[in-house]
Amino acid sequence: MARKPHPYVMGGRPRPTARRSTSVDRPDARIAPVDVPRLTPEQPHALEPPGAIDPRLRSTDRTFQRWASTPGSGSVLPQLARVCLGGPARAAHAPALNDREADLVDEAVRTADPPEQRFVFAWYRSGATVTEIAQLLGMRRRQSVYEERRLVLAYFRGRLTQMGLPLPAWNVDA
């Protein structure tokens, strides 16, 4: 005849275990309650300062800053010679690109669509304020300039990568 299975029973006297709080317990009155607001999918960008840039696009931005500080002679592409329309350029302190990189960026900007060209020249080589750039590009809000910058940098990131200019995915120094 087969034996009937029976549950395991721990020998000895039962020991009380330490009480652990659960989610149904009342909160401790000594600790102030913290209300954490939930974010909608659109809100994380609202937490960033207006000029904040996506970390994936920082290397592209840095490349354009270096391109803007590269003295353009205008010998290869006369329309890309350095012209300063409104004071010192944003990236006057950035080290210049070497000749190969400068030529690749010049070629990418020269063959880009006119709206992207205008934006790159206005943002990186004109020294204009964001409000002036918005007026120049026909935008009603300053915030639109930052949104356009994000799109233009993403466009040129793909463009420069396709042309063979190595851009790191994440900029460590920023």
N, C-alpha and C positions, 0 to 999 in steps of 0.2 A: 504494500500500500504506500502511495506517495505522501510525503510530508507536506503539510500546508505551510506556505510561506507566511511569516509573520514580520511585522515592522521591527526595525532596529530600535532598541531601547537602551539609552545610555544608563549605565549603572551608577549608583550612588545617589546622593541627595541633589535635588535641583539647585543651581546657583543663579541668583538674579544677575542679569546683565546690565551694563550701563545704559541709561536712557539716552536715546538719540532723538534729536528734533527732526520733525518731518515737515512737509509743506502744509499739513493741516493744523500744525501747532500755531498757537497765537504768537505774534512777534514779541521779542523782548522789548519792554518799555524803555529800557535804558539806551537803546540804539535808535537813532532817528531813522525813519523809513526813507529809502531812496527811490524816487520815481524816475525810471529810465525811459525817456521818450523813444518810441519806435520811429525809425526812419523809413520814408518811402524810397523807391528806387531813384527818384530824382534828387533827393536831398543830400547825398554824400558830396556832390559838387558844390552845394551851397555852403558847406562847412569850410571849404578851402578859401583862402584869400583870392581876390579877383585875378591876380596875375599868376596864380599857382599853375603849374604845368604838370601834366601826367608824367610820372617817372619814366615811362617807356619812350617819351618824346624828348627827354632832356638832352640826349646825345645829338639829336637832330637840331635842336635849338642852339646848342653849343657850337655845332658845326657852322650854322648860319652866323652866329656871333663872330666866330673866327673868320668866316668869309667876309663879313662886313669890315673887319679890321685889316683885311688884306688889301694893300694898296693896289688898285686896279690901274694898269697903265693904259688900257683901252686899245692896245695894239692888236689883240686877237679879236675881242668883241667890243667895238667902240661904244655900243649902247650900255655896256656894263661897267664903264669907267666910274670910279668912285666920285660921287657927287654928294656933297653934304648940304641939304636944303635948309635945315633948321637947327643949327648948332651942332654940338658934338654928338657923334653917333652913340647908340646905346652900348656898344661893345668895344669901345676904344681901348680897354684894358686887356682884351682877349688876345692871345698869341695868334699870329697870322697862320693861314694854311700854307702847306708847301705847294709848289707849282702844280703838281698833278691833281691834288685834291681841289685846289682853286679852279682849275680848268674843268673838272667834273661838275662842281657846283655851278659854275658859270653856264655850262652846257645844259644842266638840268633846269636852271632858271630861264635860260634863253628859249628852250623848247617847251616850257610849261604854258598853260593857258593864260591869257591876259589877266584874269582876276587874281590868279596865284602870283603872277609876276608883280602886279601892282602892290599886293599885300606884302610880299617879301621886301620890295624896295622901300615901302612906307614904314614897315616895322623895323627893319634892320639897318637901312642905310640913310634914312631921312633925318632921324633924331627928333621926329615929331612926337607930340604927346598922344595918348590914347584917344583923347577927345578929337584932336586934329585928324588922326587916322580915320576915326569914325566918319567925320565930315568928308574927308577926301574920298572914302570908299562908298559914301552914300548910305551909311548905317545910322539908324535913329538912336540906338542905345550904345553906351560904352561896352556893356557886357557882350554885345554881339561881336565886338572886335576880338575878345578873348575866345569866344566860341569859334570864330573864323580862324584864329591863330591855331587852335587845336586841330582843326580840319586840314589847314594848309601844311602844318608840320607832319601830320600823318601821311598826307599825299607825298610830300617830299621825302619822307623816310623810305617809303616804298620805291620812289623814283631813284633815289641815290643808292639804295641797296641793289636795285636792278642794274645800275650803271657800274657797279663794282666798288663803290666806296664803303668800306667796312664801318658800320655804326654799331656800337655795343647796345645790347638790349636794355640794360640798366646802367645809368650813370652813377658810379660809386661816390664820386667826389661831391655830389650835390646834396 
